[in-house]
Amino acid sequence: MLVNATEMLQKARDGHYAVAQININNLEWTKAVLETAQELQSPVILGVSEGAGKYMTGFKTVTAMVKAMDESLGITVPVALHLDHGTYEGCKKCVEAGFTSIMFDGSHFPIDENIEKTTELVNLAHKNGMSIEAEVGSIGGEEDGVVGMGEVADADECAKIASLGIDFLAAGIGNIHGVYPANWKGLAFDALEKIHKATGSIPLVLHGGTGLPEEMIKKAINLGVSKINVNTECQLTFAAATRKYIEEGKDKAGKGFDPRKLLAPGVAAIKQTCKEKFELFGSVGKA
């Protein structure tokens, strides 16, 4: 059931759990996430970066695929189709393409410009029944061409952005896209606590959910995080399962090279990763 993300994240905030955003890259990815969410009766957000959208031949193709799959699989749990780390132009394209939610990443602009562009996109999104996420500070590392230095967000700037009518807020708190390095200092919970107090009841978003220790995730949820993004972990488990299948020579047995067989172990790995995240974030049975 395609919806915007506002209600599901407000319920997560009030229920002290988090909804997973699982980024999708193709048909197999999308099907795996939707089937797992339906099986576990968990709300879910399908994240699409601008790079992934281009890979799948455009946002209109993605929308058509997700809408058709949602219907053909009989999905009844809430599903949001969400642009991840969108540019100003990318957000407008996703509005036209029929996404149900967008993220405008204006974190690299001066705060006044971030406010100006966010304000315009809030009005556009809400006019079209969409939810909108904004960002302050930045997420460290690189994901699909989006590079951040990992600046911790300023609580006052977060409050200014939150007051514009956005539906949820991503604030940099030392989190990193990709695999966390061994010398990582951990999440800045003191900053998260200040941001939570400064922004009131707005659901907060934690990007870089891959590999975070369980205790950090649970503490973040207690401090207002209602949405946690997962991308790299699905890519890693998909790659590992596919590599194992080929190294064991299963692609050479019978018609093991058939893409439906070749990709099956990777799809199963994505499903298992989603299951683990839904359980850890506390969203199972919350549809």
C-alpha positions as semicolon CSV with decimal commas, in nm:
position;residue;x (nm);y (nm);z (nm)
1;M;0,000;0,000;0,000
2;L;0,181;0,309;-0,125
3;V;0,157;0,606;0,113
4;N;0,372;0,898;0,215
5;A;0,594;0,843;0,519
6;T;0,443;1,096;0,758
7;E;0,196;0,879;0,947
8;M;0,421;0,572;0,970
9;L;0,702;0,781;1,121
10;Q;0,474;0,960;1,364
11;K;0,353;0,619;1,484
12;A;0,714;0,505;1,514
13;R;0,800;0,815;1,715
14;D;0,508;0,764;1,952
15;G;0,570;0,389;1,976
16;H;0,947;0,424;2,031
17;Y;1,059;0,214;1,737
18;A;1,205;0,299;1,397
19;V;1,098;0,234;1,039
20;A;1,369;0,105;0,807
21;Q;1,450;0,276;0,482
22;I;1,595;0,005;0,259
23;N;1,750;0,140;-0,059
24;I;1,654;-0,043;-0,378
25;N;1,859;-0,094;-0,693
26;N;1,652;-0,320;-0,920
27;L;1,349;-0,546;-0,943
28;E;1,501;-0,821;-0,725
29;W;1,587;-0,575;-0,450
30;T;1,241;-0,422;-0,451
31;K;1,062;-0,755;-0,448
32;A;1,277;-0,885;-0,161
33;V;1,206;-0,580;0,056
34;L;0,832;-0,575;-0,014
35;E;0,784;-0,948;0,048
36;T;0,976;-0,932;0,377
37;A;0,784;-0,628;0,497
38;Q;0,455;-0,800;0,414
39;E;0,560;-1,124;0,583
40;L;0,662;-0,946;0,903
41;Q;0,381;-0,688;0,887
42;S;0,627;-0,404;0,904
43;P;0,597;-0,060;0,746
44;V;0,891;0,015;0,518
45;I;1,042;0,295;0,313
46;L;1,194;0,218;-0,026
47;G;1,488;0,454;-0,071
48;V;1,601;0,553;-0,421
49;S;1,914;0,761;-0,473
50;E;1,945;0,972;-0,785
51;G;2,216;0,735;-0,910
52;A;1,998;0,430;-0,857
53;G;1,708;0,607;-1,026
54;K;1,924;0,677;-1,329
55;Y;2,044;0,315;-1,332
56;M;1,683;0,196;-1,340
57;T;1,625;0,426;-1,643
58;G;1,456;0,707;-1,453
59;F;1,221;0,790;-1,167
60;K;0,911;0,723;-1,377
61;T;1,031;0,367;-1,440
62;V;1,092;0,320;-1,068
63;T;0,746;0,449;-0,979
64;A;0,578;0,227;-1,236
65;M;0,769;-0,079;-1,115
66;V;0,696;-0,019;-0,747
67;K;0,327;0,057;-0,805
68;A;0,281;-0,253;-1,021
69;M;0,471;-0,475;-0,779
70;D;0,282;-0,338;-0,480
71;E;-0,043;-0,435;-0,653
72;S;0,065;-0,770;-0,798
73;L;0,216;-0,891;-0,470
74;G;-0,091;-0,781;-0,274
75;I;0,109;-0,563;-0,037
76;T;-0,110;-0,431;0,246
77;V;0,156;-0,284;0,476
78;P;0,241;0,088;0,444
79;V;0,515;0,147;0,186
80;A;0,669;0,485;0,101
81;L;0,866;0,543;-0,219
82;H;1,127;0,797;-0,112
83;L;1,402;0,993;-0,286
84;D;1,729;0,963;-0,092
85;H;1,970;1,259;-0,071
86;G;1,789;1,444;-0,345
87;T;1,907;1,756;-0,519
88;Y;1,669;2,048;-0,573
89;E;1,617;1,937;-0,935
90;G;1,591;1,569;-0,840
91;C;1,317;1,643;-0,589
92;K;1,109;1,815;-0,855
93;K;1,156;1,520;-1,092
94;C;1,035;1,277;-0,824
95;V;0,727;1,489;-0,761
96;E;0,650;1,466;-1,133
97;A;0,724;1,093;-1,138
98;G;0,476;1,012;-0,862
99;F;0,701;0,927;-0,568
100;T;0,524;0,945;-0,232
101;S;0,810;1,106;-0,041
102;I;1,126;1,307;-0,107
103;M;1,442;1,406;0,075
104;F;1,606;1,735;-0,005
105;D;1,970;1,733;0,101
106;G;2,055;2,100;0,134
107;S;2,318;2,035;0,400
108;H;2,603;2,155;0,177
109;F;2,440;2,496;0,128
110;P;2,468;2,788;0,373
111;I;2,181;2,758;0,622
112;D;1,985;3,048;0,468
113;E;1,994;2,886;0,125
114;N;1,905;2,549;0,275
115;I;1,603;2,715;0,440
116;E;1,498;2,891;0,120
117;K;1,511;2,580;-0,099
118;T;1,360;2,355;0,168
119;T;1,067;2,595;0,213
120;E;0,986;2,584;-0,158
121;L;1,007;2,205;-0,170
122;V;0,795;2,164;0,145
123;N;0,515;2,356;-0,025
124;L;0,554;2,154;-0,346
125;A;0,563;1,819;-0,165
126;H;0,263;1,889;0,056
127;K;0,065;2,025;-0,239
128;N;0,111;1,680;-0,397
129;G;0,038;1,479;-0,081
130;M;0,402;1,382;-0,031
131;S;0,617;1,378;0,280
132;I;0,953;1,553;0,285
133;E;1,279;1,499;0,472
134;A;1,548;1,766;0,509
135;E;1,908;1,752;0,629
136;V;2,132;1,961;0,853
137;G;2,498;1,882;0,914
138;S;2,618;1,602;0,689
139;I;2,657;1,226;0,676
140;G;3,021;1,122;0,655
141;G;3,167;0,916;0,372
142;E;3,030;0,858;0,022
143;E;2,718;0,687;-0,100
144;D;2,627;0,678;-0,467
145;G;2,816;0,996;-0,545
146;V;2,695;1,189;-0,239
147;V;2,999;1,288;-0,031
148;G;2,983;1,428;0,320
149;M;3,249;1,536;0,568
150;G;3,049;1,419;0,868
151;E;2,983;1,759;1,029
152;V;2,771;1,735;1,344
153;A;2,451;1,931;1,301
154;D;2,389;2,250;1,496
155;A;2,077;2,219;1,713
156;D;1,963;2,576;1,644
157;E;1,990;2,524;1,268
158;C;1,796;2,199;1,305
159;A;1,522;2,389;1,486
160;K;1,504;2,644;1,202
161;I;1,469;2,373;0,937
162;A;1,219;2,177;1,148
163;S;0,999;2,486;1,178
164;L;0,950;2,500;0,799
165;G;0,691;2,222;0,802
166;I;0,913;1,930;0,703
167;D;0,790;1,588;0,808
168;F;1,118;1,438;0,931
169;L;1,477;1,554;0,974
170;A;1,817;1,398;0,905
171;A;2,081;1,549;1,131
172;G;2,447;1,461;1,114
173;I;2,566;1,313;1,446
174;G;2,890;1,148;1,339
175;N;2,715;0,880;1,133
176;I;2,880;0,751;0,816
177;H;2,765;0,606;0,484
178;G;2,921;0,271;0,401
179;V;3,129;0,059;0,638
180;Y;3,231;0,223;0,965
181;P;3,611;0,235;1,010
182;A;3,780;0,071;1,306
183;N;3,881;0,410;1,453
184;W;3,529;0,555;1,435
185;K;3,445;0,758;1,745
186;G;3,078;0,656;1,760
187;L;2,755;0,854;1,742
188;A;2,745;1,195;1,909
189;F;2,456;1,127;2,145
190;D;2,503;1,456;2,327
191;A;2,438;1,636;1,997
192;L;2,141;1,410;1,920
193;E;1,988;1,487;2,259
194;K;2,024;1,862;2,197
195;I;1,873;1,828;1,849
196;H;1,582;1,624;1,983
197;K;1,507;1,891;2,245
198;A;1,544;2,175;1,995
199;T;1,319;2,022;1,730
200;G;1,037;1,903;1,953
201;S;0,827;1,617;1,823
202;I;0,959;1,592;1,468
203;P;1,076;1,237;1,380
204;L;1,453;1,222;1,336
205;V;1,641;1,018;1,076
206;L;1,963;0,821;1,118
207;H;2,149;0,766;0,792
208;G;2,432;0,512;0,779
209;G;2,254;0,229;0,960
210;T;2,489;-0,041;0,831
211;G;2,701;-0,198;1,102
212;L;2,588;0,021;1,389
213;P;2,604;-0,163;1,724
214;E;2,266;-0,269;1,860
215;E;2,303;-0,062;2,175
216;M;2,367;0,254;1,971
217;I;2,059;0,194;1,759
218;K;1,837;0,145;2,062
219;K;1,976;0,456;2,230
220;A;1,922;0,660;1,913
221;I;1,559;0,545;1,895
222;N;1,511;0,650;2,258
223;L;1,642;0,995;2,162
224;G;1,388;1,054;1,886
225;V;1,518;0,860;1,584
226;S;1,218;0,715;1,400
227;K;1,376;0,624;1,064
228;I;1,701;0,437;1,004
229;N;1,854;0,397;0,658
230;V;2,014;0,073;0,538
231;N;2,185;0,033;0,202
232;T;2,545;-0,091;0,217
233;E;2,459;-0,393;0,431
234;C;2,217;-0,527;0,172
235;Q;2,477;-0,474;-0,099
236;L;2,740;-0,661;0,102
237;T;2,518;-0,957;0,187
238;F;2,391;-0,979;-0,171
239;A;2,747;-0,981;-0,304
240;A;2,865;-1,241;-0,051
241;A;2,578;-1,480;-0,124
242;T;2,623;-1,446;-0,500
243;R;2,999;-1,499;-0,472
244;K;2,948;-1,813;-0,263
245;Y;2,704;-1,955;-0,519
246;I;2,952;-1,904;-0,804
247;E;3,260;-2,019;-0,611
248;E;3,078;-2,341;-0,526
249;G;3,019;-2,394;-0,898
250;K;2,642;-2,394;-0,866
251;D;2,613;-2,168;-1,170
252;K;2,754;-2,452;-1,382
253;A;2,518;-2,724;-1,261
254;G;2,207;-2,775;-1,467
255;K;2,080;-2,430;-1,556
256;G;2,239;-2,263;-1,257
257;F;2,340;-1,974;-1,477
258;D;1,974;-1,880;-1,524
259;P;1,945;-1,532;-1,366
260;R;1,647;-1,649;-1,163
261;K;1,871;-1,910;-1,000
262;L;2,192;-1,709;-1,004
263;L;2,037;-1,415;-0,819
264;A;1,824;-1,619;-0,579
265;P;2,088;-1,656;-0,303
266;G;2,147;-1,281;-0,308
267;V;1,776;-1,211;-0,287
268;A;1,747;-1,448;0,009
269;A;2,036;-1,263;0,174
270;I;1,860;-0,928;0,129
271;K;1,545;-1,073;0,284
272;Q;1,742;-1,197;0,584
273;T;1,909;-0,859;0,628
274;C;1,571;-0,683;0,612
275;K;1,427;-0,928;0,866
276;E;1,713;-0,860;1,106
277;K;1,674;-0,483;1,071
278;F;1,295;-0,485;1,110
279;E;1,333;-0,690;1,428
280;L;1,616;-0,475;1,565
281;F;1,435;-0,148;1,490
282;G;1,115;-0,280;1,651
283;S;0,884;-0,235;1,350
284;V;0,765;-0,598;1,318
285;G;0,388;-0,618;1,356
286;K;0,349;-0,241;1,347
287;A;0,184;-0,217;1,002
